[in-house]
């Protein structure tokens, strides 16, 4: 037996639907489709023997974790370090608006987000540092079993890059993480082993086809 860590990105929000920057500085609710994604995950995964559920404390992640927690009788362990990247002055803006209003910062961030932050926000190395602290806490508490981590697009991609030895400066260009998707890493004697990446087979075809995810 080994520890298997399931990373679940939250369901759709109005800002993910519109492909706008939505980080730790904004706290939108899930859309009805986002809630349906959370329910679909719970229906598909409730039969697994879960040891624990960890989640970012933002409303979109807590609401995504709730259906599974209710189904299996667990309370989510909320950790600030699982929050999304802080996009600073880009929060709520479209890509086009961020590029127009903060062009030089946007170009630097696009080239290497590991060390270049959104204007007033966080670089990827800071997210890696805090998210890996939570993962290390989980590893210390659970040697075996299944643990769910409900988090955000950038935070999950940065965490997976860090675990697998991929340059975190490439997180935006190497890994997909659409809303409602599941990624699973097993911690073996040889280190982290990726089994599932950005899977959405638990979602209906209609939910998978939504734009702006």
N, C-alpha and C positions, 0 to 999 in steps of 0.2 A: 504494500500500500504506500501511496505517496500523496503529497499535497497537490491538489488541482485548483488553480485560481481562475475563476471565470470573471472576465471583465464585461460588463454590460453598459453600453452607452444608453443614456436616457432616451425616452421617446420624443417625438416631435414637439417643438415649441413654435410659437409664431415666428421667432427669429431664425430658427433653423429652417423653417419652411421658406423663409424669404432670403436665406443664405446671407444673413447679416452677422457681424461679429457679436458674439454673446458669450462673455466670459464670467469671471467671478464678480464683476461689477454690476451684473444684471441678474434678476431672479424671476424670470417669467414662469408662468404655469405651463403645464402640458396642454396641448390642443386635445380635442376629443380623439383625434387619430393617435396622438401620443399616448393617451390613456389606454386606447385599444392595443397599442404595441406592448405596454406594460402587462396588460391582462393576457395577451397572447404568449408572452415569455413565461409567465407564471403557469399557464395551462400546460406548456410544453416541458417545463423543467421542474415542476413541483414533485415529481416522483424521485428525483435524485435525493440521496441523504445529505442534506446540507448541514455543515458544522456551524456556519456563521454567515452573516450578511454585513458587509461594510458599505458605507455610502457617503458621498459628499452631502453636506447639510443643506444644499440649495434645493428649492422646492421641486425643480424638475427631476432631480435624482431621487429624492425621498418619495415622490409620487410614483416613480418607476419601480422602486424597490417594494412598495407597499403590497401589491397583489401577491407576490411570492411570499413575503413575510407573513401575510395573513393566512396563506394556504399551508405553510409549514410550521407556523407557530414560533417564529423568531422575531426579535426586535432588531432593527438595524443599528449597528455601531457607527455613529456619525463622526467623521473626521474632516476637519478643515483642510488638511493637507491633500484631500482628494478633490478639492474644488478645481474648477476649470482655470486655465491660464487667465490672468488679468490682462484684458486688452487696453486698459488705460483709456486714453481719449478716443480710441476707435470703437468703444462699446456702442452697439446699436447701429453702427454705420455699415454700409455695403462695402464690398471690396473697392468698387470704383470711387466711392467717397473717401475712403481711407487713403487711397493712392493719390487722389486729387488734393486733399487737405493736408496730408503729411507725407508728401511724395518721397523725400529723401529717407525718412525713417522707414517707409514702406518698402523701398527698394533694398535697404540694408537688411530688413527683417526677412524679406523674400529670399535673399541670397543666403543668409545664415541665421535662422531664428534661434539657434542654440545660444548665441552670445549677444544677439541684437534683439531688443525688446520692442513691441509696439509702443508708441509714444506714451510714456507714463505707465507702462505695463511691465510684464515679466518676461525674461528670456527663458528659453526651454530648459536650460541647465538648472534654473531655480525650481521649475516644476518637477524635473527629474529628482532633485534632491529631496523635496518634501514628499512626493508620492512614494518613493522608494523607502522612506522611513515607515510608512504605513505597511507596505509589503513586508518589510523586515519584521514589524510587529506581528503580522499574521503568521509568518514563518516561525517565529519564536513560540507562538501560542498553539499552532496546529502543525504537527508533523505530517499528518495524513488527513484525508477527507476532502470535501468540496467546500470552497469558500467563494462567495459572490462578492464582487466589488462593483458597485454601481457608480459610474463616474461620467466623464465628459470626453468629447472628441479628442482635443489636443492632449489632455492628461493621459488618456488611455494610450494613444499612439506614442507619446514620449516614454511612458512606462514600459511599453513593449520593446521599443528601441533600446532602452537602457538594459532591460533584462537579456536581450538577445545579442547585445554587442553591436548594434547598428548606430551609426552616428546620429545623435539626437537632432543635429542640424538638418537632417534629411527627413524628419518625421512627417512633414507635410507631403513629401514626394515618394515615400516608400510604402506607407501603410494606409489602407482605407479604414474608415470607421463610421459608417452611416448610422443614423438614428436607429435605436432598437437593436443594434447588432451585438453579437456575442463573440468574444475572443477568449481562448482558453490556453493557459500555460501550465504544464506539469513540472514540478520541481523534482527532478531525478537526482541520482547520485552523481551524474555528470553535469548537472546544472539545469537551467530552465529549457524546456522543450515545448515548442509551439505545436499545438494540435489543431486548433480552430482559429481562423482569422476572419473577423467581420461577417460572421454567418447570420443570415436572416431567414433561414428555412422555417423557423417557427412563426413567421409572419405570413399573413395572407398575401396573395398576389396583388391585391388592391393596395395594401399597406406598403408593400415593397416598391410599388410603382409611383408613389407620391413624389412630386417634384421638390427640389430644394432640400434634399436630405443629406 
